[in-house]
Amino acid sequence: MVSSQEEFISEIDKSIETGKSWLWGAYVRAEDGATGWSHFLGDREPTVWGGTLDGIRAMFHLGVPPLSTDLNNAINWMKGQQRPDGGFGSREMDYSSSEATSWVIITLAQVGLDSENDQVVRSAVAYLLKCVDSDGGVATTPLDLDQPRTFPAALALWALSSQPDSTVVRNRIIDRLRSTQDTKSGGWSQRSGAQPNPITTAQVVSALINSGLSTDTTWVRDAAKYVVKHQSETGAWPNSHDEWFTKANPRIPYRTSHFGTAWVLFALSNFDDREYQESGVRGVRYLVTSQAPSGAWIYEEYDPTEQVWCTTQALIALSLWRSRPPNLFRVAGSGRFGPALLIASSAFSKLLSWVRAHLLYIIIALVVLTQFREQISGFFDVLLEFFRIDTKGIWTNLVSSSLWALLILTGGYVLRTLAKERSNANK
């Protein structure tokens, strides 16, 4: 356990640099000219999903410019793997999937390419749209529209939200996701009728926020609260798997694995409230302490394979949280007034978010008040004179009472929070 905020931030930075070095060490330059990343260290054959696009996204988050030679070569190789139908797959897939295609669109959008300036993205978007049904459900291929699943819906929403002229389909998918949310828990399941789980829920929350929904949206916050409740004592969230069949190849089951802690940290990095911040910091601590000496992250404890996709997800999660205010990483209980400051900081952040969201209406209201201030003032003067109201006395008492009430409420809230923190620390 580190003993100070500075030491913890230093540990995060060290973890990121060590992971970045490992990731560059896993970069593949094949004899046939293929360049990028494979599924795991030691595998010399690049793949699109689970390797190259994951490596590109991580390096982008870590500040590597897309025009750097190795990264640019990986981008070009990935684009060259587009299939005739416009979609993408991965090395083990003999069909184009909406999941892989969405990830490619998301990745290329990060480096500034979209359907207006790049033909590869344009064709990929056209394929992805064929995987969306009229109700906003998304399947792995256009042949499987009768079997929509949550993960491809989340990825498709995220991908299409990065593209121009996607509002109609975007809203259709959002409406579908909202209708399939479990009303009791606030979570989502992998498919209709299944049990909700925190990882699928985090994937949907990440997609919704990347599509432009506010973190103040009630049903989005309900989902985030559900995720926080499922954090383990270690600070981690459980991993999960998504399995499906496709009519494109009905004899083979396909499976993708999800690094639970990383996915939840993606989602929670968008929230400023204290409960999400504290949960996120615990998750960050878990990632830092669970990193292998090599710099990689292991997906399962019983399997020592150093997976590229798992390591990239951890690196992206750490980079997202490292970019947040430094005082977020303060050690719990290290300062007497720490909880109170976090409360004040969270309240101020929410106020700023509200002002930003309503700025246009605030400006219009100020303009209207300015234009009609004389008429408004005259009306109130007549009204106050008619009822013989002492405005000076009223305002003095009102301001005084409000200040005392605010002081008492704030003091009581802070004292209760401090008492709760002390009680939790003694457990």
Steps between C-alpha positions, in 0.01 A plus 500: 500500500642837404505762772428821314317646205828579323624145539176357367508724193863397449392134516233564236753670272747215547227245428404679180859529377576135578182390322577721203848347466348152515248593230768628265689177567196304381486692170519263202686553173418189300698375202205559268499869593220483755551744786301537819417289803395139548278361774786426740872542552702259286231457235651631175182537294310829538124508541255787463276457806670393819837626385572777251204732555544454876868595477420804285237624747734455797790680334268783401384538863863492614588792276671325207422704184318301229759607242785330687640232269400183686156627595430630150606164353266320740211728401562440130527123548174495697319699231630256243320212677157630403291232336301534176174554691654802677525333837790380713565190702797357682746226420282220634182631336411398147219757484463875557359585841329816617718489814833507314366749245381735775838484673679589176269799447558613859877462461520688171278776639761550773757585234264735312352272232125480438252416227541843341876491454586129474362231268588214736293655778218578259475135394532379859215725611283374215560141613436584864167664418385171347549338843249738666133402488203736481461501879864586574612148581845405373620154398841363415412484126208607278398131493448495877256788549266262681772457769595849618744530790600780733876511437474557122228760567730691736792488256284596202362799691850610595625458142208668324502791745845591366361534148311787332131458415446215747246664731198291396670162543679620813171595666343172391774299672481719812124444523552126462767494772279696735211261443718197579645642822403302810270734691578348842879498493573760234727254321510330162537136403680354200170423330131536572381289792845435646632612839646854511872524565733794580726458195225512238354792695834684494525442125158656445578795729826565313320492167214723617738765629714481187179551301442830677268414788567691820617325816209679670251291301308312767503154343871531414580587863289206617719276288820652640374445855427137417857457376652656812300264723667199337859601569690239701701570815821484294378790288446280194193403302450147366596416144236367266455321169260557213411195288288476189429309180454660160321384189815600313660188653243319717724207596756702697434685828674835523618655822647828619642569844454824692749638752247608761703750702615689193150523354355638821780754529423615145143570608570654841767734364215717370341560844610768747296404805690377802355147508617438143836665557578290805388182324713590199809571709467159666481347154810692391684374809404146407636541146828645622558223753389216270733587213749221421874578537531492120259793470204298370170416667381142530137433422457194720719407796527138389612598147843672476448600134577870456213621284533813288134600521492461878810713549376771264170527686683542831727766350206696357321484835808627685556781250137615532525517879851646502370799304260588781583753779799385708315542833267222390770250592541611859535213745178437692517647847828685437347838568254616766300711261546280192140373482357848539722632222395215272134579570554868421697413187229263381225756564695769314558264205129422483419872508741566213349210303150641554609848390667360186191296414265800543733780388290596197184533710686701764629743235152539347350566844763765576441669165122508559543637853739766373263611224196524729667596827326840524153354445566214745640736760203736465251217533658376824522854641123545450427156647717555808355849557144366475560238769727733700780246513834597658738355240812590695385312810381201300824467308709538813306228683489276192872519437582454868268199537628342179862535605433346841300214348772433242768507770309260726416256219855501365650457846267214583568324170875533535494379862290196404736422215808532722339276761420243234854513365643450849263210563598334171869551576460323837327195354 
